[in-house]
Amino acid sequence: MIEEGRDKTMKQNREIVFERMGLVDYQQAWDYQEKLLKDIVDLKTRNRALPDDAKLSTPNYLLLCEHPHVYTLGKSGHEEHLLLDEQGLEAKQASFYKINRGGDITYHGPGQLVAYPILDLENFFTDIHQYLRLLEEAVIKTLADYGLQAGRIVGLTGVWLDFEEQRNPRKICAMGVKCSRWVTMHGLALNVNTDLGYFGNIVPCGISDKAVTSLEKELGRAVPLPEVEEKLLRHFEELFDAKMLVQQH
């Protein structure tokens, strides 16, 4: 059955090219996402003018990276949730960007696994809510591999620990996405070995009464980032019924 809203003549492509970018400047990664999204949207536009047998399938990408210290503010965010002025940012060696994803303010930095899926959802399903739930589920399953029970809190984004009784709910993964012509960008940020002190300079995601945590803090030990990447990739591949291809340089 073809989901409502899907271009019925489009050739589906469930291959996802993933690229490990390492520690990369936020602006550089943002520009790269914008380029990939534009290329996909442009291809979809060209396909409209082609006969069915000449239409080209659209590519999908997954970028994995870390960022130097940076605070990003989403479209619905409040700038007063950044508790640092320019001098404070300079002292923390952190930058600040207003960006085009949903959500409020968050922090990215070394030791945090950031995943940017640039997917044409018409290759998978045309449901942004299902997309967000699968992103969360990939993280939940990754944390379960480490013996941590994580989940969702109604009305709040991201992935949380102590999400049921909520005696001490702690956010371990932030999420914020943009979708244009069913093509996604931005994504999720999972705290692995993150310096959580940097969250003290913001009201994380606009939530002032709940804590932020990391895999390292919960387990009491540092966790190799490549190890977490492999687990996240495996769950992402399973949940999206996709095939991961390594970006060749």
NUNU-767678 format. One line per field, with one value per residue (C-alpha): residue in one letter; x, y, z. Coordinates in nm, 2 decimals. Layout:
! NUNU-767678
residu	[A | ...];
u	[X | ...];
v	[Y | ...];
w	[Z | ...];
//
This chain:
! NUNU-767678
residu	[M | I | E | E | G | R | D | K | T | M | K | Q | N | R | E | I | V | F | E | R | M | G | L | V | D | Y | Q | Q | A | W | D | Y | Q | E | K | L | L | K | D | I | V | D | L | K | T | R | N | R | A | L | P | D | D | A | K | L | S | T | P | N | Y | L | L | L | C | E | H | P | H | V | Y | T | L | G | K | S | G | H | E | E | H | L | L | L | D | E | Q | G | L | E | A | K | Q | A | S | F | Y | K | I | N | R | G | G | D | I | T | Y | H | G | P | G | Q | L | V | A | Y | P | I | L | D | L | E | N | F | F | T | D | I | H | Q | Y | L | R | L | L | E | E | A | V | I | K | T | L | A | D | Y | G | L | Q | A | G | R | I | V | G | L | T | G | V | W | L | D | F | E | E | Q | R | N | P | R | K | I | C | A | M | G | V | K | C | S | R | W | V | T | M | H | G | L | A | L | N | V | N | T | D | L | G | Y | F | G | N | I | V | P | C | G | I | S | D | K | A | V | T | S | L | E | K | E | L | G | R | A | V | P | L | P | E | V | E | E | K | L | L | R | H | F | E | E | L | F | D | A | K | M | L | V | Q | Q | H];
u	[0.00 | 0.13 | 0.12 | -0.10 | 0.11 | 0.37 | 0.47 | 0.34 | 0.58 | 0.90 | 1.15 | 1.22 | 1.58 | 1.63 | 2.01 | 2.16 | 2.51 | 2.66 | 2.97 | 3.18 | 3.28 | 3.47 | 3.51 | 3.37 | 3.28 | 2.90 | 2.86 | 3.05 | 2.82 | 2.51 | 2.62 | 2.69 | 2.34 | 2.18 | 2.37 | 2.27 | 1.90 | 1.90 | 2.05 | 1.78 | 1.50 | 1.63 | 1.64 | 1.28 | 1.18 | 1.36 | 1.19 | 0.85 | 0.92 | 1.04 | 0.84 | 0.81 | 1.08 | 1.33 | 1.28 | 1.59 | 1.57 | 1.68 | 1.97 | 1.97 | 2.25 | 2.34 | 2.62 | 2.78 | 3.00 | 3.11 | 3.12 | 3.34 | 3.15 | 2.84 | 2.49 | 2.21 | 1.87 | 1.57 | 1.30 | 1.06 | 1.33 | 1.39 | 1.72 | 1.70 | 1.75 | 2.11 | 2.25 | 2.58 | 2.67 | 2.93 | 3.21 | 3.08 | 3.07 | 3.43 | 3.54 | 3.38 | 3.53 | 3.18 | 2.99 | 2.61 | 2.38 | 2.02 | 1.92 | 1.62 | 1.52 | 1.24 | 1.28 | 1.45 | 1.82 | 2.07 | 2.44 | 2.68 | 3.03 | 3.31 | 3.21 | 2.86 | 2.74 | 2.55 | 2.35 | 2.22 | 1.99 | 1.93 | 1.66 | 1.40 | 1.11 | 0.93 | 1.18 | 1.05 | 0.71 | 0.56 | 0.49 | 0.71 | 0.58 | 0.68 | 1.02 | 1.07 | 0.96 | 1.20 | 1.49 | 1.40 | 1.37 | 1.71 | 1.86 | 1.64 | 1.76 | 2.12 | 2.10 | 1.94 | 2.25 | 2.43 | 2.16 | 1.99 | 1.61 | 1.52 | 1.20 | 0.98 | 0.80 | 0.47 | 0.49 | 0.87 | 1.11 | 1.41 | 1.50 | 1.49 | 1.60 | 1.35 | 1.08 | 0.81 | 0.81 | 0.99 | 1.14 | 1.46 | 1.40 | 1.72 | 1.75 | 2.03 | 1.94 | 1.81 | 1.63 | 1.53 | 1.46 | 1.36 | 1.17 | 1.13 | 0.95 | 0.97 | 1.35 | 1.49 | 1.79 | 1.93 | 1.86 | 1.97 | 2.25 | 2.33 | 2.54 | 2.81 | 3.12 | 2.99 | 3.10 | 2.76 | 2.88 | 2.81 | 2.44 | 2.45 | 2.48 | 2.14 | 1.79 | 1.82 | 1.54 | 1.35 | 1.31 | 1.43 | 1.32 | 1.48 | 1.84 | 2.07 | 2.28 | 2.53 | 2.62 | 2.94 | 2.77 | 2.51 | 2.76 | 3.04 | 3.29 | 3.39 | 3.24 | 3.42 | 3.23 | 3.29 | 3.13 | 2.82 | 2.81 | 2.81 | 2.52 | 2.32 | 2.39 | 2.27 | 1.94 | 1.89 | 1.93 | 1.69 | 1.42 | 1.42 | 1.45 | 1.75 | 2.10 | 2.39 | 2.67 | 3.00 | 3.09 | 3.40 | 3.64];
v	[0.00 | 0.35 | 0.60 | 0.90 | 1.19 | 0.98 | 1.05 | 0.72 | 0.73 | 0.78 | 0.50 | 0.43 | 0.42 | 0.28 | 0.30 | 0.56 | 0.69 | 0.76 | 0.97 | 1.01 | 1.38 | 1.37 | 1.70 | 1.96 | 2.33 | 2.38 | 2.62 | 2.39 | 2.09 | 2.31 | 2.44 | 2.08 | 1.97 | 2.26 | 2.16 | 1.80 | 1.89 | 2.14 | 1.88 | 1.63 | 1.89 | 2.00 | 1.64 | 1.59 | 1.91 | 1.79 | 1.45 | 1.61 | 1.70 | 1.36 | 1.05 | 0.78 | 0.56 | 0.84 | 0.96 | 0.92 | 0.79 | 1.04 | 0.97 | 0.96 | 1.06 | 1.02 | 1.25 | 1.16 | 1.42 | 1.61 | 1.99 | 2.23 | 2.41 | 2.57 | 2.68 | 2.66 | 2.83 | 2.69 | 2.89 | 2.87 | 2.93 | 3.23 | 3.40 | 3.48 | 3.10 | 3.16 | 3.28 | 3.41 | 3.74 | 3.78 | 3.80 | 3.49 | 3.29 | 3.40 | 3.29 | 2.95 | 2.93 | 2.87 | 3.00 | 3.07 | 3.03 | 3.10 | 2.81 | 2.68 | 2.37 | 2.33 | 2.35 | 2.59 | 2.62 | 2.33 | 2.27 | 2.07 | 1.99 | 1.73 | 1.39 | 1.43 | 1.22 | 1.43 | 1.26 | 1.45 | 1.24 | 1.40 | 1.16 | 1.19 | 1.05 | 0.96 | 0.68 | 0.55 | 0.69 | 1.04 | 1.09 | 1.34 | 1.21 | 0.86 | 0.99 | 1.16 | 0.85 | 0.63 | 0.87 | 0.85 | 0.47 | 0.43 | 0.61 | 0.42 | 0.09 | 0.21 | 0.30 | -0.03 | -0.19 | -0.03 | -0.15 | 0.19 | 0.21 | 0.53 | 0.66 | 0.96 | 1.21 | 1.33 | 1.69 | 1.70 | 1.62 | 1.40 | 1.09 | 1.07 | 0.85 | 0.81 | 0.88 | 0.68 | 0.77 | 1.10 | 1.14 | 1.26 | 1.28 | 1.34 | 1.43 | 1.24 | 1.31 | 1.63 | 1.64 | 1.91 | 1.87 | 2.05 | 1.90 | 2.05 | 1.87 | 1.56 | 1.60 | 1.62 | 1.79 | 1.86 | 1.56 | 1.44 | 1.50 | 1.21 | 1.30 | 1.03 | 1.18 | 1.54 | 1.81 | 1.87 | 2.19 | 2.37 | 2.30 | 2.52 | 2.83 | 2.78 | 2.67 | 2.35 | 2.32 | 2.58 | 2.33 | 2.47 | 2.21 | 1.89 | 1.77 | 1.68 | 1.37 | 1.16 | 0.80 | 0.86 | 1.00 | 0.72 | 0.44 | 0.59 | 0.55 | 0.70 | 0.52 | 0.51 | 0.72 | 0.49 | 0.21 | 0.41 | 0.51 | 0.15 | 0.06 | 0.37 | 0.29 | -0.07 | 0.03 | 0.31 | 0.07 | -0.18 | 0.07 | 0.24 | -0.09 | 0.06 | -0.04 | 0.17 | 0.25 | 0.40 | 0.74 | 0.68 | 0.97];
w	[0.00 | -0.09 | 0.20 | 0.16 | 0.02 | -0.15 | -0.51 | -0.65 | -0.95 | -0.74 | -0.72 | -0.35 | -0.23 | 0.12 | 0.10 | 0.34 | 0.29 | 0.63 | 0.69 | 1.00 | 1.00 | 1.33 | 1.52 | 1.28 | 1.31 | 1.35 | 1.06 | 0.83 | 0.92 | 0.89 | 0.54 | 0.43 | 0.55 | 0.36 | 0.04 | 0.06 | 0.13 | -0.16 | -0.40 | -0.31 | -0.34 | -0.67 | -0.80 | -0.68 | -0.88 | -1.19 | -1.16 | -1.18 | -1.55 | -1.64 | -1.76 | -1.50 | -1.65 | -1.65 | -1.29 | -1.07 | -0.71 | -0.45 | -0.21 | 0.17 | 0.40 | 0.77 | 0.91 | 1.24 | 1.42 | 1.72 | 1.75 | 1.93 | 2.21 | 2.06 | 2.16 | 1.90 | 1.92 | 1.73 | 1.56 | 1.85 | 2.11 | 2.34 | 2.33 | 2.70 | 2.76 | 2.68 | 3.01 | 2.87 | 2.70 | 2.43 | 2.69 | 2.86 | 2.54 | 2.47 | 2.81 | 2.76 | 2.41 | 2.28 | 1.97 | 1.93 | 1.63 | 1.56 | 1.33 | 1.13 | 1.32 | 1.56 | 1.94 | 2.18 | 2.29 | 2.33 | 2.36 | 2.15 | 2.23 | 2.24 | 2.37 | 2.23 | 1.94 | 1.69 | 1.41 | 1.12 | 0.89 | 0.55 | 0.43 | 0.17 | 0.37 | 0.05 | 0.03 | 0.36 | 0.48 | 0.47 | 0.84 | 1.04 | 1.37 | 1.29 | 1.18 | 1.52 | 1.71 | 1.52 | 1.59 | 1.96 | 1.94 | 1.78 | 2.09 | 2.33 | 2.19 | 2.19 | 2.56 | 2.64 | 2.50 | 2.80 | 3.05 | 3.07 | 3.05 | 2.86 | 2.71 | 2.63 | 2.85 | 2.71 | 2.60 | 2.60 | 2.31 | 2.33 | 2.52 | 2.90 | 3.20 | 3.49 | 3.24 | 3.42 | 3.79 | 3.71 | 4.06 | 3.90 | 3.52 | 3.32 | 2.95 | 2.78 | 2.41 | 2.26 | 1.92 | 1.67 | 1.30 | 0.99 | 0.70 | 0.35 | 0.07 | 0.29 | 0.31 | 0.67 | 0.83 | 1.18 | 1.41 | 1.75 | 2.00 | 2.24 | 2.55 | 2.57 | 2.74 | 2.73 | 2.97 | 3.13 | 3.30 | 2.97 | 3.01 | 3.32 | 3.09 | 2.93 | 3.01 | 2.81 | 2.55 | 2.76 | 3.05 | 3.38 | 3.63 | 3.49 | 3.48 | 3.19 | 3.20 | 2.99 | 2.93 | 3.11 | 3.42 | 3.43 | 3.39 | 3.59 | 3.31 | 2.98 | 2.68 | 2.34 | 2.09 | 1.80 | 2.00 | 2.06 | 1.69 | 1.58 | 1.80 | 1.69 | 1.33 | 1.37 | 1.53 | 1.28 | 1.00 | 1.15 | 1.24 | 0.90 | 0.72 | 0.54 | 0.42 | 0.54 | 0.30 | 0.41 | 0.24 | 0.03 | 0.01];
//
